[in-house]
Amino acid sequence: MTDHVHSDEVSTLNTLIATTIDSINGYENSAKDIDNHRFAEIFRERANERRRVVEDLRGEVRRLGRE
């Protein structure tokens, strides 16, 4: 692939990373602010899932940088 295509892909992935990090923050804030322990745990689980997604996306950005 060309550098331009990789640049577009990396840009899209970086946007997804930023959006996903925002969702992590939202879930963490919700878990902290809610009185219902069951929902707080669900929100924390979702935040952890999003963290794994961010790591996967970052790995893809690193891979594209090597091609």
C-alpha positions as CSV (number, residue, x, y, z in Angstrom):
1,M,0.0,0.0,0.0
2,T,1.0,3.6,-0.4
3,D,2.0,5.9,2.4
4,H,-1.1,8.0,1.6
5,V,-3.4,5.0,2.2
6,H,-1.6,4.1,5.4
7,S,-1.8,7.7,6.5
8,D,-5.6,7.7,6.0
9,E,-6.0,4.5,7.8
10,V,-3.8,5.7,10.7
11,S,-5.8,8.9,10.9
12,T,-9.1,6.9,11.1
13,L,-7.7,4.6,13.7
14,N,-6.5,7.5,15.8
15,T,-10.0,9.1,15.6
16,L,-11.4,5.8,16.8
17,I,-8.9,5.6,19.6
18,A,-9.8,9.1,20.8
19,T,-13.5,8.3,20.6
20,T,-13.0,5.1,22.5
21,I,-11.0,6.8,25.2
22,D,-13.8,9.3,25.6
23,S,-16.2,6.4,26.2
24,I,-13.8,4.9,28.8
25,N,-14.0,8.2,30.7
26,G,-17.7,8.3,30.4
27,Y,-18.1,4.8,31.7
28,E,-15.7,5.4,34.6
29,N,-17.5,8.6,35.5
30,S,-20.8,6.9,35.4
31,A,-19.5,4.1,37.6
32,K,-18.2,6.6,40.1
33,D,-21.4,8.7,40.2
34,I,-24.1,6.0,40.4
35,D,-25.4,4.6,43.7
36,N,-26.4,1.3,42.2
37,H,-23.5,-1.1,42.7
38,R,-24.7,-3.5,40.0
39,F,-24.7,-0.8,37.4
40,A,-21.4,0.6,38.6
41,E,-19.8,-2.8,38.0
42,I,-21.3,-3.0,34.5
43,F,-19.9,0.4,33.7
44,R,-16.5,-0.6,35.0
45,E,-16.6,-3.7,32.8
46,R,-17.5,-1.7,29.8
47,A,-14.6,0.7,30.5
48,N,-12.3,-2.3,30.7
49,E,-13.6,-3.7,27.4
50,R,-12.9,-0.3,25.8
51,R,-9.4,-0.3,27.2
52,R,-8.8,-3.6,25.4
53,V,-10.2,-2.1,22.2
54,V,-7.8,0.9,22.5
55,E,-4.9,-1.4,22.9
56,D,-5.9,-3.4,19.8
57,L,-6.3,-0.2,17.8
58,R,-3.0,1.1,18.9
59,G,-1.4,-2.2,17.9
60,E,-2.9,-1.8,14.4
61,V,-1.5,1.7,14.2
62,R,2.0,0.4,15.1
63,R,1.7,-2.4,12.5
64,L,0.7,0.1,9.8
65,G,3.7,2.2,10.7
66,R,6.0,-0.7,10.0
67,E,4.7,-1.5,6.5
